[in-house]
Amino acid sequence: MAAPLLRIYRPQPYGSSACSFRYEGPFSRFDHHADGHLRGIHYSAPSLSSCVVEVFGDTGLIEPQGCQLALLRTNRPMALLDLRGSGAMRAGSVVALNATADRSLSQQWSRFFYGTAVADERPIDGLLYSNAHNGESALALYERAEAAIHCEAELSLAADELRSRLLAIANDHGMTMASSGS
């Protein structure tokens, strides 16, 4: 994916950074953690609205305080398994996997996909999927892609220059924006 990626993350209390991968879990949709295997996951997206609904969509409340927004770039082409549209069927699944509430099911599929190779026999770096909240593209990158991403810029999600964009996303998605003092 040549376009830049965006990531919303909380440095505290989790110790996360723009390019960090989470090695404990599984917790989220495509976490591929497995007993006895050191596996990391990193979620990002090509649009701010996709990031916002992925992070805050379950609660419907956008709480920017304490969050950072990172602009990420890749230093090599990423081998991504596309689970959007007919790509899910080509991968042996269904597009509903992108939005299933059964996280254990999507995690099992992710562990299966982790062993998938692309045409040049290189293992995939992660998954390109339609997020469950608004259907926009999102990425779940596996730890093998860790050296391929770098942070180009960071900004507090609570920065004044982002407020109008966050309010527009909240309005477009029926979400609420937390008050500035929260």
Protein Blocks (a to p, Z undefined) as FASTA:
>chain_A
ZZdcdddddfbfnlpafkbccfbdcfblmlcbdehiacddddddfbfklmmmmmmmmnop
acfehpacdddddfbdcddddfehjllmmnopafklmmpcblmlmmmmmmmmmmpccfko
pacfbdcdddfklopacddddfklmmmpccfbdcdfkbmklmmmmmmmmmmnopacddfk
ZZ
